[in-house]
Amino acid sequence: MERAVADVMASGWFLKGEATRLFETDYAQYIGTRHCVACGNGLDALTLIFRAYKEMGAMKEGDEVIVPANTYIASILSITENQLTPVLVEPRMDTLQIDDTLIEQAITPRTRAILLVHLYGRCAYSSTIERLCEKHHLKLVEDNAQAHGCRYEEDGPARHTGSLGHAAAHSFYPGKNLGALGDAGAVTTDDDALAELVRALGNYGSSRKYVFPYKGRNSRMDELQAAALRVKLKYLDQENERRRAIADVYYRHIDNPHVILPGRETWLSGTSHEEVRWANVFHIFPVLSPHRDALQQYLKSNGVGTMIHYPIPPHQQQCYAEWNERSLSLTEEIHQQELSLPCNQSMTDEEVEYVVNCVNAFVPETTV
Ligand SMILES: *Cc1c(COP(=O)(O)O)cnc(C)c1O
């Protein structure tokens, strides 16, 4: 990576050059789409997709987009930023993904798209969702910010998330499974017109120098980031494999009645099925506990750092005051109980075992 970055510096060419072009080619091939358009970050990638659909006439102000209620705020910001209306749908507690049996009743004559979020690195796609999109002529947009390398397989060859819908947004924020040395993002799609529009909109609205058919913005990937990402992409599957091995230890050995591991049954029943396992790349390893805060405190006092993804759901945020009175009980439960255990490729086996032992030794005070 140091060499790749040094080469960019020596070339003196920092934007819209060879490194970005090569990364776009590599990443499109990896994901399995005709196009990859690099941009500034994941939020821009999402926002540019919806903006492009508006320019194409596929959506207009006030149209509705179905989105999981439990997601990172950026998914929803990309919708409201385009004056589209998010329709929040509750998740399932065993997968923590959008409940696909609740989607059809949320569809109205104004619905134009489903924004599917592969939250925590778990594939949220299903044939039910595909059928609904066909039946109601909806665009399927994927938020793949947390799921690089994740695969879906059902009655056919495995496909990467990011190639399952009409367009997908990717974030290469440093902490993601495929992370850059700063901000970076991309859109993948098979749609030629959409790819061209996203590229123009991220370049001031220009498709030809100094000619501006659209009121665009500036959202591009640095050559330095592209060069670093191209190197890291080669190690993505290997690093995801390590995350999966860590998760396997957690699923098998964490045993504490106060700690729930969503997805454990599917994982344990699918250990011999490669594709069940590749449907989760463990960007985050979430556990649920009614004693979440005490558990976090206990782990911290034992030297185990954890995070909460996320403490406040979007509909309870101040920026979406119009939703603050709404009750979305499953989403709220997840946000009250979720704790993310350490899970990344740099952990040693000893560290993983230590986390397991700490979690297993936790006893909430109320039951002592
Ligand atoms: C990180 C993230 C984003 C935003 O990506 P940035 O590159 O930080 O703008 C969007 N959606 C989800 C689900 C994310 O985790």
The ligand as an ORCA input file, in Angstrom:
! r2SCAN-3c Opt
* xyz 0 1
  C     -21.055      3.936      6.793
  C     -22.435      3.846      6.287
  C     -22.952      4.754      5.358
  C     -22.249      6.031      4.980
  O     -20.990      5.882      4.431
  P     -19.933      7.100      4.546
  O     -18.846      6.694      3.632
  O     -19.518      7.187      5.971
  O     -20.640      8.338      4.086
  C     -24.198      4.515      4.825
  N     -24.942      3.456      5.213
  C     -24.502      2.575      6.132
  C     -25.363      1.421      6.494
  C     -23.241      2.745      6.705
  O     -22.819      1.877      7.626
*
